[in-house]
Amino acid sequence: MEKDTEYTDFIVCPHCGYEDRDSWDVDFNNNETTYIKCGDCGKEMFVERCVSVTYSSYKPSSRRKRL
């Protein structure tokens, strides 16, 4: 059974299926893509960082703390 490697919460090795729970620690050098070696099997993989942006808005009269 092949592991899903697209839009996952952690980097998943497409070779062995290893999930890197420290994916946040990968240095992308201000790029959205990079090559890394799997922390388990050692094979190279191409990694793409996908970022989602969300917004919140409130009425001025709300009692939320201003930033």
QUIFEN-V493667 format. One line per field, one symbol per residue. phi: phi as a letter, one per 30 degrees, with the letter a starting at -180 (. if undefined). psi: psi as a letter, one per 40 degrees, with the letter a starting at -180 (. if undefined). Layout:
phi=???
psi=???
//
This chain:
phi=.dddcchcdbdcdddcidcddceddddchiccbacbcddcciddbcbccccccbbbbbdeddcdddd
psi=hhihehfidihhhedeehhhefddehheffieiihiiheceeiiihhhhhhhhiiiiiideifihi.
//
